[in-house]
Amino acid sequence: MPTGKVRFFDEDKGFGFISGEDGTDVFLHASALPAGTPSPRPGTKVEYDVADGKRGPSALRVQVLTAPPSVAKAHRKKPEDMVVIIEDLIKLLDDTSNTLRRGRYPDRKLATKVAQVLRAVAGDLEA
């Protein structure tokens, strides 16, 4: 079975291309991936069978060998640094909660700050 790396994959359209180790590009359709496999990212190493399709070689029975390393995980903050951020977030949310208990929404500036911090922390935790 030939091996190669996913060069491109469009999750919305359900297809992409594999660059084989021999230099040939092979069409990759989502139906060739194992059931339950998430869409492969560029750089994912795969093993596959090849069949001649209408527009050239197509991959069949694709098996994911190794996924590329996550860029987000490589830049992930250390747990010790996240503790400080989470504690500051708790204080910020506590202030917001107290404002809401008094029957008022926080001012626009504070609301925007809370939303930005929440998005940033969520991104760091999901990485």
PyMOL commands that set and color helices and strands:
alter all, ss='L'
color gray80, all
select helices_A, chain A and resi 30-32+71-74+79-101+108-126
alter helices_A, ss='H'
color red, helices_A
select strands_A, chain A and resi 3-10+15-20+25-29+45-53+56-66
alter strands_A, ss='S'
color yellow, strands_A
deselect
rebuild
show_as cartoon
